Amino acid sequence: MSRRMDTKKLAILAMLAALAYVVMLVGRVPIVLWLKYDPKDVVIAIAAFIYGPMAGVGISIVDSFIEMFTASDTGIWGFLMNVLSTCSLVVPAALIYRKHHTIKGAVIGLIVGSVFCVASMLLWNWLVTPFYTKQPREAVEAMLIPYFLPFNAFKASVNSTLTVLLYKPVVTALRKAKLIPASEHAAPPVEGKKRVGVYLAALVVLATLVLLGFVLAGKI
């Protein structure tokens, strides 16, 4: 029975990894400089909420490795930055959600993850970006606040908001398909008006972030 459950878990993780790769390919949007938004972190965060932070780390490594050869021109440095960016968002969020298994825990986890992602990526951009852009570190330092900070804040915020909106429907669908048991990492128990309020707030935040994305991309 345990082996059967492990096989099913691996199959679902493989499916989520494939989905994360597909949404990365079709959802890539140039924002500023060479930086592109993509929504793969949404799928990876959902996987981490269901199966724990190490599942998110594993999918991030696999997807970023495939992306390095198929969709990226930044080589090993781009692979490293992709993994660091995703894990800095997903791991703190999943750890907090595991201890506080409610919609409030999910939201707090994603907020903490977003803040950690933005802060840590400033450091990693400062350290790593000169190696794959061939720009002097002084030039990269000048980009940190006007470009990297708002881009990473935008990306983490959009993906966190989408995770809040999509997590429960995805888990419900997986349960109905009997791919995960009803008792395993259930979606946050939110009912009635509170659920509607959470979704409306998330939609308002998402709409605001989309407008911000257009501003950052110079479209407005």
N, C-alpha and C positions, 0 to 999 in steps of 0.2 A: 504493500500500500504506500509506504514511504517513497519507494523508488518511483511508483506511478505518479505521486504528487510532485516529486522532484522533476520528473520528465515534463509534466504539464507546466510547472513553473518555468522551466527553461524555454519551453515552446512559447509561452506568453511573453517572456522577456525578449525572446528573439523577434516576436511579432511587434512588440513595442519599439525595439531597436530599429527594425525596418521602417516602421511608421515615422519614427523620429528622423531618419535619413530622408524619407520622402518629403516630409513637411519642410525640412531644411532646403531641399532642392527647389521646391515649388514656391516656398515662402520667403526666399532671400530678397531683401529690399535694400538698395543702397541708401545710406542715410547721410553720412558726412565723410569726407576724405575717402579712404578705401574701406571704411567700416560698413558692414552690412548687417542689418537685422535679420534674424531668422527665428522661427518659433519652435525649434526642436527641444528647447529646454522645458516647454510645457509638457511634452510627452515624457521626458526624462523625469521631471518632477512628479508626475502622476505615478510612474513606475516606482519611484523612491517612496512615495506615500503608501503604496500598496505593499511593497516588498522590503522596504528599508533603504537606508542611504547607500549601502554598498551596491545595491542593484542600480541605483542612479549612477554611481561611479563607473560600474562596469559598462553600462550602455554608453555613457559619455566617451569612454576610451575606445570602444569598438566603433562607434559612429564617427568620432573625430579621426580615427585611423583611416577609415574608408574615405572620408571626406578629403583627407590629405592627398589621396591619389586620384580622386575623381572630380572634385569641385573647388579645390583650393590651389592657389599658386604661391603659398607662403611656406610650404614644406614642413619640416619638423617643428619650426617655431610656431607656425599656425596651429599645428596639432596640439602643442603644449598650451598655447593660449586658449584654445577651445575647451580643453579639458579643465583648465584652471577656472575659466569663467563659469562653466556649467556647474562644476563641483562646489564652487564658492557660494553659489545660489542654492543649489539643491540639497547639499549635505546638511547645513544648519537648519533649513526648513524641515527636512525629513526627521532630524533628530528631535526637534521641538514637537513636531506633530506626533511622533511616536510616544512621547511622554504626556502630551495633552491632546487626546484624540477627539477633538471637537472642531467645529468650524472656527471658533476663536483661536484654537491652537494652530490650525492650518494658516489662518491669516497672519497671526503673530510670527509664526515660523517663516512665512514667505517675506514678511517685512524685514525680519532680522537677516534672512538670507540675502535680500536685495541690498541692504546696507553693507553687509560684509562683502558682497560681490563688488559693489562700486568702490569701496575702500581698498580692497585687495587688488583689484584690477588697475587702480592707479599705480600701485607699487610695481605690479608685473609689467604694465605697459612701459613704465620708466626703465625697468631692467632689461626687458626682452625686445621691445620694438626696434631699437637701433640695429639689432642683429639682422632682422629680415627686411627692414626698409632701407638700410644702408645710410640712414640719416644720423647726423651727430646727436649725441645725447642732449645737448643744449636745445636743439630744434625740437626734440621729442618733449622735453620739459615744457617748452612753450605751448605745446598742444594739450597738455594734461587737463587743465581746467576748462579751456574753451571748447574742446572737442571730446576727449576721452571720458571725462566725468559725465557730461550730459548724455552721451551716447550710451554708456553703461547703465546709467540711471533709467534711461528710457527703455532699454532692452529688458532689464530686470523687472521693471514695473509692469510692462506689457505682458511679459511671460507669467509673472506672478498673478496678475489679474485674470488672464486666460485660464490659468490653473484652477483658480477659485471657481470660475464659471463651469469648467469642463470636468472637474474631478468626479463629482457625484454622478453625472450622467454616464461617464465612462465606466465607473465601478459598477453601477447598476446594470449596464449592458453586459459587462463581463459576468456578473452574477446570474443574470437571466440565461446567458449562454452556458452556464455551469462551468465556466473557466476558472472561477475562484469561488470558494465556499462562502456562504452567507455570513459566516462568523469571522472571516479573515479580513481584517483592516477595512471595516465598513466605512462608507462615506460619512462625513460629519452629520450627526443627527440634527438637522434643522428642519423645522416644520412651519407650515402656514405663513403668516405675515412676516415672520423673521426671515424665512428663506427668501421670500419675494424681496424683502428689503436688502438682503445681502446681494442678491443678483442685480437689483436695480443700481445699487451703489457701485458694484463692480462694472456694470455697463457704462455708468457715467464716468468712472475713472478711465475705462478703456477708451471711450470717445475722446476724453480730454487728452489722453496720451497719443492717440492717433493724430490729433491736431498738432500736438507738440512735435510729433515725428515729421509732419509736413513742414513745420517751421524750421526744424533742424536741417532738413534736406533742402531748404531754400525754395520750397514750392509755394509758400505763402508769404 
